[in-house]
Every structure is written in C-alpha cells, then in structure tokens.
Amino acid sequence: MTALAALLASATEDNAVVLLQLGAVFIGVAALARVASRLDISAIPLYLLAGLAIGNGGVVSLSAIDDFIAVGAEIGVVMLLLLLGLEYTGDELLDNIRVHGRSGALDAALNFAPGVLAGLWFGWSMTEALFLGGVTYISSSTVIAKTLGDLGRLGNRETPTILSILVIEDLGMAIYLPLIATLVIGGTMTSLTVSLAIAVVAVAVALVVAFRYSDLISKVLFSRSDEVLLFSILGLALLIAGLADRLEISAGVGAFLVGIAIGGEAARNAANILSPVRDVFAAVFFVFFTFQIDPASIVTVLPAAAGLALVTAVTKVYTGWWSARRAGIATRGRVRAGTALIARGEFSIIIAGLAVSAGLTTDLGSLAAAYVLILAVAGPLVTRLADPVTAAVLERRQHREMARANLRR
C-alpha cells in the first residue's frame, strides 16, 4: 500500500509539473503574440526565439512537456496546411496554373536553386541541399497576407499576381514534400518514382474532387452546429493525414488536399471555427522547432543565413517584378509585388522540421531558423519602406525629365 501511495503521489506530482509548464508556455506565447501585435509584425520570429530560450541549451528547461509539444507540433503542421487548403477552390488552382504558370516556374528556378547550391557549397549531401532549396523557395503566405492587409493593399492591381505565385508555390509543395520524404528514407529509383506518381495522382484526384464534387462534400460535412462541423472536418483531416503519412506522402500534404477538396459553406464556416485551433498548435509547432536547436549554433550559422537571405530576397523581388510587369502593372506595383514575396515563414520551418526529424545535419535546422528569423522580420519592413522610396525616386525622375524638356524648349 505504501508503494502504491508513493506511485500515485509521484504521478500526481508529475501531472502538476506538466500543467504548470504547459500553462507557463501558453502564457508566454500569449505575451509574445501581444508584443508582435503591438509591433505590427508576424509572431513567428518571436515564437522561434521562445523555442530557443526554453529548449536545448536555452535559459530555461521545460523537459516535462517534451512529449506534448512533439505531438502538438505534428498537429500544428496538419492544421496549418488544412486551413491553407480551405482557402482555395479547384477553379482557383486550375486558373492560377494556366494563367501564371510561367511566373511559378521562374519563381521555382530563381529561389530553389540558391538553397541547393548553398547546401552543396557547405559540403552537405544532395538530400540536405534539396531540403535547403525548399526552405529558400517558398514564401510565407501567412506573413504576406498579414502585411498586405495591414497596408491596405488587398485590392491593389498587383495583389492577384502575388497571391497567384503563392498558390502555385503551395501546390508545388504537394509534389515536393513526398519526394523529399522518400529521399530521406533512402528510397531506390523505383520507390522514388512510385512516391512521386502517388503524389501526382493524389493532387490530381484532389483537384478533380474540388472541381466537380466540392459542393456535394460541403453538403455532407456541413452542419449548423459548430461543434459537429469542427469535429467532422478535424477528424477527416487527421485521418487522411495519418493515411498519407503511412503512404510516405506527408501528413501535411494529406491535410492540404483535404482542405482543397472541401468547398462551399462548409469550407467558409470551418475556416472561421478552426482558425483558433490552428493558431494554438501552430504556435506549439514553431516553438517546438527551435526547442530542438542549441542557441549557440544559431550564432555560428548567422553569416551564412544572412548571405542566403540577401540573395534570395533579391531573387524574390525580381520574381515579383517580372510577374507584375507581365501582367501590365506599372513600376510601383512591380516593386510592391517583388518586395511582398520576400518574407519566409511557416512552410520553410515545416520543411526544415522534416529534415531535423529525419536526423539530417543539425546545421540545416539552425540555418533555417536564422534564415526565417531574418526574412520574417525584414520582409514586411522592406515591403513597407519600398513603396514610399520608389514613389520618391519616380517623382525625382519625373522632375528631372520635365527640367530637361524645359531646357530643350
């Protein structure tokens, strides 16, 4: 009896520690979100810094909640990509591929290559270099959408071009993630081909379903009860994510395809209901990512991260400039389109997180964290400053041209 009582007391004490540490983390996340809101920036960099502070080598150790944070991080990936998929309809995806396919191809060529080349230059394996290529390639839909909304640019002429590039990037990830996951487990050429084929078929099926049957799926899933709708879509997303993970396609991609397939009123209502759930687990995911990284390693890779950030900021600006010019948009709009695409965030961390989980070089996680910290902050700042600077430059140029014209007279 004494031993049983001691065991129960120990379990109760352990549960108390878990609750205390978990409560402290959530309060800390709330404080960081409040600071980010006051500073009018994305909270992602602050969440990454929080993970560094409480994780491996940080100033505080919260080891009692390691397991919860690990599971919560997995759910965070699923929620991020599910909500991303709910934003798009099949028609929108097909239209974007048809109209903006060239812009998407240029984006991939200019922004994937620097990461791959940098990884090879660091002496990493091709698989690790391909992971870094994914990190540098994809812009942050979350940070960019917030920036455009804050600046009142959602109705601007260049905004559809920006959003189209983001849509193509997100769709490209549905092919990239299962391919890179197969490379991690050391698949043969046959298994790589099969994995890629499965991914392509899954995306194609999801698009066909979204195009033809999204209204039917919406009617089946929709309920006026928020509770029923929440559990229906969340349960479906987790089931498909688990199945996708078993097929080595990636749980996140499975959730993304579920989001695409659901349309109509169910998608609109689900996005509103699920957003708070996503925010909770997304924050856990970002904290967990840097939770595993020694802060000292960030300092070591900072020069490389800054150089890579500078190069890929320039390539993103050119991508946006070229795409906006192709759409017939004037100079200021081209600059706005280019600078808006600079920010990196959630998807870059998801890709790096897969690499860290697979046990690849620890420098990749540190480099990705430093890279995202730089561009998640610098991207919105450059976007804000570039427009008035461009306007001033164009105004001076106009004055000079007018002065020259007057002299000729």
ChimeraX attribute file (.defattr): number of C-alpha atoms within 10 A of each C-alpha:
attribute: neighborCount
match mode: 1-to-1
recipient: residues
	/A:1	6
	/A:2	7
	/A:3	8
	/A:4	9
	/A:5	10
	/A:6	11
	/A:7	12
	/A:8	12
	/A:9	12
	/A:10	12
	/A:11	12
	/A:12	12
	/A:13	12
	/A:14	13
	/A:15	14
	/A:16	13
	/A:17	16
	/A:18	18
	/A:19	14
	/A:20	14
	/A:21	17
	/A:22	17
	/A:23	12
	/A:24	13
	/A:25	19
	/A:26	14
	/A:27	12
	/A:28	14
	/A:29	20
	/A:30	14
	/A:31	13
	/A:32	19
	/A:33	19
	/A:34	13
	/A:35	15
	/A:36	17
	/A:37	12
	/A:38	9
	/A:39	10
	/A:40	13
	/A:41	21
	/A:42	21
	/A:43	21
	/A:44	26
	/A:45	22
	/A:46	22
	/A:47	27
	/A:48	24
	/A:49	20
	/A:50	21
	/A:51	25
	/A:52	26
	/A:53	20
	/A:54	20
	/A:55	23
	/A:56	19
	/A:57	16
	/A:58	20
	/A:59	10
	/A:60	11
	/A:61	14
	/A:62	18
	/A:63	14
	/A:64	17
	/A:65	17
	/A:66	15
	/A:67	10
	/A:68	13
	/A:69	21
	/A:70	16
	/A:71	14
	/A:72	19
	/A:73	24
	/A:74	18
	/A:75	22
	/A:76	25
	/A:77	26
	/A:78	27
	/A:79	27
	/A:80	24
	/A:81	25
	/A:82	28
	/A:83	22
	/A:84	20
	/A:85	26
	/A:86	23
	/A:87	16
	/A:88	18
	/A:89	20
	/A:90	21
	/A:91	13
	/A:92	14
	/A:93	19
	/A:94	15
	/A:95	12
	/A:96	21
	/A:97	17
	/A:98	10
	/A:99	13
	/A:100	19
	/A:101	16
	/A:102	14
	/A:103	23
	/A:104	21
	/A:105	14
	/A:106	19
	/A:107	26
	/A:108	22
	/A:109	14
	/A:110	19
	/A:111	24
	/A:112	23
	/A:113	20
	/A:114	22
	/A:115	25
	/A:116	25
	/A:117	17
	/A:118	18
	/A:119	21
	/A:120	17
	/A:121	11
	/A:122	12
	/A:123	11
	/A:124	19
	/A:125	14
	/A:126	14
	/A:127	19
	/A:128	23
	/A:129	24
	/A:130	23
	/A:131	29
	/A:132	29
	/A:133	23
	/A:134	26
	/A:135	29
	/A:136	29
	/A:137	27
	/A:138	29
	/A:139	27
	/A:140	24
	/A:141	22
	/A:142	17
	/A:143	25
	/A:144	26
	/A:145	16
	/A:146	16
	/A:147	23
	/A:148	19
	/A:149	12
	/A:150	13
	/A:151	11
	/A:152	10
	/A:153	14
	/A:154	16
	/A:155	10
	/A:156	13
	/A:157	17
	/A:158	26
	/A:159	18
	/A:160	16
	/A:161	24
	/A:162	23
	/A:163	18
	/A:164	22
	/A:165	28
	/A:166	21
	/A:167	23
	/A:168	22
	/A:169	21
	/A:170	23
	/A:171	18
	/A:172	15
	/A:173	20
	/A:174	21
	/A:175	21
	/A:176	21
	/A:177	24
	/A:178	27
	/A:179	24
	/A:180	25
	/A:181	23
	/A:182	21
	/A:183	19
	/A:184	17
	/A:185	10
	/A:186	12
	/A:187	14
	/A:188	11
	/A:189	11
	/A:190	9
	/A:191	14
	/A:192	18
	/A:193	14
	/A:194	14
	/A:195	23
	/A:196	20
	/A:197	15
	/A:198	18
	/A:199	25
	/A:200	15
	/A:201	13
	/A:202	19
	/A:203	21
	/A:204	13
	/A:205	14
	/A:206	23
	/A:207	21
	/A:208	15
	/A:209	21
	/A:210	25
	/A:211	20
	/A:212	14
	/A:213	16
	/A:214	23
	/A:215	19
	/A:216	15
	/A:217	18
	/A:218	18
	/A:219	14
	/A:220	11
	/A:221	20
	/A:222	22
	/A:223	17
	/A:224	9
	/A:225	8
	/A:226	15
	/A:227	10
	/A:228	13
	/A:229	20
	/A:230	21
	/A:231	14
	/A:232	16
	/A:233	21
	/A:234	19
	/A:235	12
	/A:236	15
	/A:237	24
	/A:238	20
	/A:239	15
	/A:240	19
	/A:241	25
	/A:242	19
	/A:243	15
	/A:244	20
	/A:245	17
	/A:246	11
	/A:247	14
	/A:248	19
	/A:249	27
	/A:250	25
	/A:251	26
	/A:252	30
	/A:253	30
	/A:254	28
	/A:255	30
	/A:256	29
	/A:257	28
	/A:258	26
	/A:259	28
	/A:260	27
	/A:261	27
	/A:262	32
	/A:263	27
	/A:264	16
	/A:265	15
	/A:266	23
	/A:267	28
	/A:268	14
	/A:269	16
	/A:270	25
	/A:271	20
	/A:272	13
	/A:273	15
	/A:274	19
	/A:275	13
	/A:276	11
	/A:277	16
	/A:278	21
	/A:279	14
	/A:280	18
	/A:281	22
	/A:282	24
	/A:283	23
	/A:284	28
	/A:285	29
	/A:286	28
	/A:287	27
	/A:288	27
	/A:289	27
	/A:290	29
	/A:291	28
	/A:292	22
	/A:293	23
	/A:294	19
	/A:295	20
	/A:296	13
	/A:297	16
	/A:298	21
	/A:299	13
	/A:300	14
	/A:301	18
	/A:302	18
	/A:303	14
	/A:304	15
	/A:305	23
	/A:306	18
	/A:307	13
	/A:308	17
	/A:309	25
	/A:310	15
	/A:311	16
	/A:312	23
	/A:313	25
	/A:314	15
	/A:315	23
	/A:316	27
	/A:317	21
	/A:318	21
	/A:319	29
	/A:320	28
	/A:321	24
	/A:322	20
	/A:323	26
	/A:324	27
	/A:325	18
	/A:326	14
	/A:327	16
	/A:328	13
	/A:329	18
	/A:330	13
	/A:331	15
	/A:332	18
	/A:333	21
	/A:334	27
	/A:335	23
	/A:336	27
	/A:337	31
	/A:338	25
	/A:339	29
	/A:340	29
	/A:341	28
	/A:342	30
	/A:343	30
	/A:344	31
	/A:345	28
	/A:346	23
	/A:347	23
	/A:348	23
	/A:349	25
	/A:350	23
	/A:351	23
	/A:352	25
	/A:353	25
	/A:354	19
	/A:355	22
	/A:356	19
	/A:357	11
	/A:358	12
	/A:359	10
	/A:360	18
	/A:361	13
	/A:362	15
	/A:363	18
	/A:364	22
	/A:365	27
	/A:366	26
	/A:367	25
	/A:368	27
	/A:369	29
	/A:370	27
	/A:371	28
	/A:372	27
	/A:373	23
	/A:374	20
	/A:375	25
	/A:376	25
	/A:377	21
	/A:378	19
	/A:379	23
	/A:380	25
	/A:381	16
	/A:382	17
	/A:383	23
	/A:384	18
	/A:385	12
	/A:386	18
	/A:387	17
	/A:388	12
	/A:389	12
	/A:390	16
	/A:391	13
	/A:392	12
	/A:393	12
	/A:394	14
	/A:395	12
	/A:396	12
	/A:397	12
	/A:398	12
	/A:399	12
	/A:400	12
	/A:401	12
	/A:402	12
	/A:403	11
	/A:404	11
	/A:405	10
	/A:406	9
	/A:407	8
	/A:408	7
	/A:409	5
